[in-house]
Amino acid sequence: TPDVVRQRVARGRAVALGQARLFTRSLLAERPSLGALDEELTAHALLAACEQGAKLMIADPDRYPPERLVQYAENLLRVLTLVS
């Protein structure tokens, strides 16, 4: 992989991780029952799940269409916001 591509991917991941950290920080602050979760590890886990979803969609778009992944993400977020 060319260095310029690696650098671009690394910058994109850094931005996505920053967004995941902000989301995680907000979620943990609003949901005391989730307080036992490590903020940094949770942000990394969220980023890894998103990256894996993208890989699945690329590798097998018939089995993992974008609509399925979006629906899963919406359901997961709904469940997380219900936890109090």
C-alpha atoms as an extended CHARMM CRD file, in Angstrom:
* protein
*
        84  EXT
         1         1  THR       CA              0.0000000000        0.0000000000        0.0000000000  PROA      1               0.0000000000
         2         2  PRO       CA              1.4340000000        3.3850000000       -0.9430000000  PROA      2               0.0000000000
         3         3  ASP       CA              2.5140000000        5.5800000000        1.9450000000  PROA      3               0.0000000000
         4         4  VAL       CA              0.1490000000        8.3730000000        0.9140000000  PROA      4               0.0000000000
         5         5  VAL       CA             -2.7950000000        5.9670000000        1.1680000000  PROA      5               0.0000000000
         6         6  ARG       CA             -1.6830000000        4.7340000000        4.5800000000  PROA      6               0.0000000000
         7         7  GLN       CA             -1.3760000000        8.3090000000        5.8260000000  PROA      7               0.0000000000
         8         8  ARG       CA             -4.8490000000        9.1750000000        4.5150000000  PROA      8               0.0000000000
         9         9  VAL       CA             -6.3570000000        6.1070000000        6.2080000000  PROA      9               0.0000000000
        10        10  ALA       CA             -4.5510000000        6.9340000000        9.4630000000  PROA      10              0.0000000000
        11        11  ARG       CA             -5.9150000000       10.5050000000        9.3900000000  PROA      11              0.0000000000
        12        12  GLY       CA             -9.4160000000        9.1980000000        8.7240000000  PROA      12              0.0000000000
        13        13  ARG       CA             -9.1520000000        6.7510000000       11.6030000000  PROA      13              0.0000000000
        14        14  ALA       CA             -7.9200000000        9.4840000000       13.9170000000  PROA      14              0.0000000000
        15        15  VAL       CA            -10.9360000000       11.6420000000       13.0390000000  PROA      15              0.0000000000
        16        16  ALA       CA            -13.3330000000        8.7070000000       13.4680000000  PROA      16              0.0000000000
        17        17  LEU       CA            -11.7310000000        7.7820000000       16.7980000000  PROA      17              0.0000000000
        18        18  GLY       CA            -12.1130000000       11.3560000000       17.9950000000  PROA      18              0.0000000000
        19        19  GLN       CA            -15.8100000000       11.2410000000       17.1290000000  PROA      19              0.0000000000
        20        20  ALA       CA            -16.1690000000        7.8700000000       18.8600000000  PROA      20              0.0000000000
        21        21  ARG       CA            -14.4960000000        9.3160000000       21.9710000000  PROA      21              0.0000000000
        22        22  LEU       CA            -16.8960000000       12.2660000000       22.0430000000  PROA      22              0.0000000000
        23        23  PHE       CA            -19.8790000000        9.9570000000       21.6430000000  PROA      23              0.0000000000
        24        24  THR       CA            -18.5870000000        7.5630000000       24.2910000000  PROA      24              0.0000000000
        25        25  ARG       CA            -17.8290000000       10.3550000000       26.7500000000  PROA      25              0.0000000000
        26        26  SER       CA            -21.3250000000       11.7650000000       26.3010000000  PROA      26              0.0000000000
        27        27  LEU       CA            -23.0070000000        8.3720000000       26.5620000000  PROA      27              0.0000000000
        28        28  LEU       CA            -21.1320000000        7.4120000000       29.7230000000  PROA      28              0.0000000000
        29        29  ALA       CA            -21.8650000000       10.7850000000       31.3130000000  PROA      29              0.0000000000
        30        30  GLU       CA            -25.5820000000       10.4570000000       30.5750000000  PROA      30              0.0000000000
        31        31  ARG       CA            -25.9200000000        6.7950000000       31.5570000000  PROA      31              0.0000000000
        32        32  PRO       CA            -24.5420000000        6.0970000000       35.0620000000  PROA      32              0.0000000000
        33        33  SER       CA            -25.2290000000        2.3760000000       34.6690000000  PROA      33              0.0000000000
        34        34  LEU       CA            -22.5660000000        2.2860000000       31.9490000000  PROA      34              0.0000000000
        35        35  GLY       CA            -19.9990000000        3.9310000000       34.2280000000  PROA      35              0.0000000000
        36        36  ALA       CA            -18.0170000000        0.7270000000       34.6300000000  PROA      36              0.0000000000
        37        37  LEU       CA            -17.0310000000        0.8830000000       30.9600000000  PROA      37              0.0000000000
        38        38  ASP       CA            -13.6050000000        2.2510000000       30.1210000000  PROA      38              0.0000000000
        39        39  GLU       CA            -14.1420000000        5.3390000000       27.9480000000  PROA      39              0.0000000000
        40        40  GLU       CA            -11.0330000000        4.9150000000       25.8000000000  PROA      40              0.0000000000
        41        41  LEU       CA            -11.4950000000        1.1740000000       25.2310000000  PROA      41              0.0000000000
        42        42  THR       CA            -15.1670000000        1.6820000000       24.4180000000  PROA      42              0.0000000000
        43        43  ALA       CA            -14.2910000000        4.2920000000       21.7810000000  PROA      43              0.0000000000
        44        44  HSD       CA            -11.7580000000        1.9040000000       20.2160000000  PROA      44              0.0000000000
        45        45  ALA       CA            -14.2900000000       -0.9420000000       20.2840000000  PROA      45              0.0000000000
        46        46  LEU       CA            -16.8730000000        1.2650000000       18.5830000000  PROA      46              0.0000000000
        47        47  LEU       CA            -14.3920000000        2.2210000000       15.8650000000  PROA      47              0.0000000000
        48        48  ALA       CA            -13.4360000000       -1.4410000000       15.3610000000  PROA      48              0.0000000000
        49        49  ALA       CA            -17.0950000000       -2.4150000000       15.0230000000  PROA      49              0.0000000000
        50        50  CYS       CA            -17.6380000000        0.2980000000       12.4030000000  PROA      50              0.0000000000
        51        51  GLU       CA            -14.5620000000       -0.7790000000       10.4520000000  PROA      51              0.0000000000
        52        52  GLN       CA            -15.6660000000       -4.4130000000       10.5650000000  PROA      52              0.0000000000
        53        53  GLY       CA            -19.1130000000       -3.4320000000        9.3180000000  PROA      53              0.0000000000
        54        54  ALA       CA            -17.5220000000       -1.6550000000        6.3620000000  PROA      54              0.0000000000
        55        55  LYS       CA            -15.3700000000       -4.7130000000        5.5990000000  PROA      55              0.0000000000
        56        56  LEU       CA            -18.4140000000       -7.0000000000        5.6910000000  PROA      56              0.0000000000
        57        57  MET       CA            -20.3480000000       -4.6830000000        3.3930000000  PROA      57              0.0000000000
        58        58  ILE       CA            -17.4860000000       -4.5940000000        0.8800000000  PROA      58              0.0000000000
        59        59  ALA       CA            -16.7680000000       -8.3320000000        1.0350000000  PROA      59              0.0000000000
        60        60  ASP       CA            -20.3840000000       -9.5150000000        0.8100000000  PROA      60              0.0000000000
        61        61  PRO       CA            -22.7430000000       -6.6850000000       -0.1480000000  PROA      61              0.0000000000
        62        62  ASP       CA            -25.6670000000       -9.0280000000       -0.7430000000  PROA      62              0.0000000000
        63        63  ARG       CA            -25.4680000000      -10.4250000000        2.7790000000  PROA      63              0.0000000000
        64        64  TYR       CA            -24.4800000000       -7.1380000000        4.4410000000  PROA      64              0.0000000000
        65        65  PRO       CA            -26.1730000000       -4.3250000000        2.5190000000  PROA      65              0.0000000000
        66        66  PRO       CA            -25.8300000000       -0.7710000000        3.8570000000  PROA      66              0.0000000000
        67        67  GLU       CA            -29.4540000000       -0.7840000000        5.0050000000  PROA      67              0.0000000000
        68        68  ARG       CA            -28.8190000000       -3.7880000000        7.2420000000  PROA      68              0.0000000000
        69        69  LEU       CA            -25.7910000000       -2.1590000000        8.8580000000  PROA      69              0.0000000000
        70        70  VAL       CA            -27.6050000000        1.1490000000        9.3680000000  PROA      70              0.0000000000
        71        71  GLN       CA            -30.5790000000       -0.6430000000       10.9330000000  PROA      71              0.0000000000
        72        72  TYR       CA            -28.2490000000       -2.5210000000       13.2770000000  PROA      72              0.0000000000
        73        73  ALA       CA            -26.4740000000        0.6820000000       14.3060000000  PROA      73              0.0000000000
        74        74  GLU       CA            -29.7830000000        2.4420000000       14.9500000000  PROA      74              0.0000000000
        75        75  ASN       CA            -31.0440000000       -0.4840000000       17.0430000000  PROA      75              0.0000000000
        76        76  LEU       CA            -27.8090000000       -0.6680000000       19.0160000000  PROA      76              0.0000000000
        77        77  LEU       CA            -27.8870000000        3.0550000000       19.7670000000  PROA      77              0.0000000000
        78        78  ARG       CA            -31.5280000000        2.7900000000       20.7850000000  PROA      78              0.0000000000
        79        79  VAL       CA            -30.6870000000       -0.0030000000       23.2230000000  PROA      79              0.0000000000
        80        80  LEU       CA            -27.7430000000        1.9420000000       24.6610000000  PROA      80              0.0000000000
        81        81  THR       CA            -29.8830000000        5.0120000000       25.2390000000  PROA      81              0.0000000000
        82        82  LEU       CA            -32.5040000000        2.9170000000       27.0400000000  PROA      82              0.0000000000
        83        83  VAL       CA            -29.9700000000        1.7010000000       29.5900000000  PROA      83              0.0000000000
        84        84  SER       CA            -30.1390000000        3.9590000000       32.6220000000  PROA      84              0.0000000000
